[in-house]
Amino acid sequence: MSLLIPTGVDDARKLEALRLLASQPDLSQRELSRALGLSLGKTHYVLHALLDKGLVKVLNFRRNDNKLAYAYLLTPKGIKEKLALTRSFLARKEAEFEELQATIASLRIELQRLLPKDTNT
């Protein structure tokens, strides 16, 4: 069962955010924004939706320049949600792939019927 994130945060973006944070927990919001291809404001919204649902937790740490930074870590609940989203996304993409293969095969047959026959004259 997939956890509900407020309307506007689609599963693909949620999955991509969880994947990025799992692999790079020290991403800044600005870096996450660039990686997701979202505005900083939308990224803030997505991140806080994940935090509010308990999928991600934030830890403070100090960077070398003595400034405070954050690490976004997936919680056990976040790991389960990432797994569920990955399964769902994969199933959807596999179905799309099979449909595309069927369309391609159909188009090839149609093309063969439309091509002029070689008459060997």
N, C-alpha and C positions, 0 to 999 in steps of 0.2 A: 504494500500500500504506500503510495507516494504522499509525502507531507504537502500540505497546501502552503504555497507562498502567495502573497498578495497578487491580485490580478495585475498583469503587465510584466511579470517576471516569468518568461516561458521556460519550459523544462530544458530546452537546449542551452539557454544562457545559464541557468542554474547549474546544469551539469558541467558546462565549460568552466564556470567560476569554481566549482568544487574541485575539478581536475587540476586547475591552475594552482589553487591554494594548497592542495595535497602535495603537489610537486615542488612548489615554491612558497612556503608559508610566510616568508619575509617580504613578499611583494607589497609595495606601497599601494594605496588606492589609485594613485596616478598611473603606476605601472600596470596594475590590474585593469584599469580603464583602457589603456592602450592595447593590452593583450586581448581584451574582450571586444574591442572596437565600439565601445560605448562612451557616452559623455561621462565626465567625472560625477555629475549629479546622479545619473542613472546607475553608475557603478556603486555609489554610496547607498542608494536605495536597495540594490541587489544585495550588497554586503550586509546591510542592516537587517534585511529580511532573513538572510541566512543566520545571522546572530540571534535574532528574535525567536526563530524556530529552534534554536539550540543545535543547529547543524555545524556551526563554527564557533570557536571561542577565541578570544583575543588575549594575547600576552604582551606585556610591555617589556622592552629591553633597550639597552643603550647601544647606539652605533659608535663606531670609532671616533667620530667627531663630537662625541659626548652629547648628542641629541637623542631624545627619546624616539623610539620607533616601535613598531608593532609586528607581531607574528600572528597570523591567522591559522589556527589549527583545527582540523576536522575533529569533531567529537565522535564517539561511537555511533551516535544517532546520524551524524553527517556521513559517516562511512557507509552505513546501511542505506541511506538515501542515495548516495553516489552509486552504489551497487544497483539499486532498483532502477535509477534513472538510466544507467549504462545498459542494463538488460532491455529496458523499454526502447531506448534509442536504437540499440542494435537490432532488435526485432523489427522496428519500423523501417530502418534502412535496408535490412535484408528483404523485406516485403517490397519496398520500392525497387530494389535491384532486380528481383524476380519479375516484377511488372515491366521494368525497362527491358529486360532480356526478351520477354514475350513480345513486346512492341517491336523491338529490333528484328526478331525473327519474322514477324508478320510483315514488316516493311520490306525485308529482303525477298520474301515470297512475292509480294505485290510488285516489286521492282523487276523481278525475273519475268513476271507475266507481262509487264509493260514494255520490256526491251524487245526490239525487233529480233525475229529469229534469223539465225545465220542460214542463208539459202544455198551457200556454196555455188554460186553462179559464176 
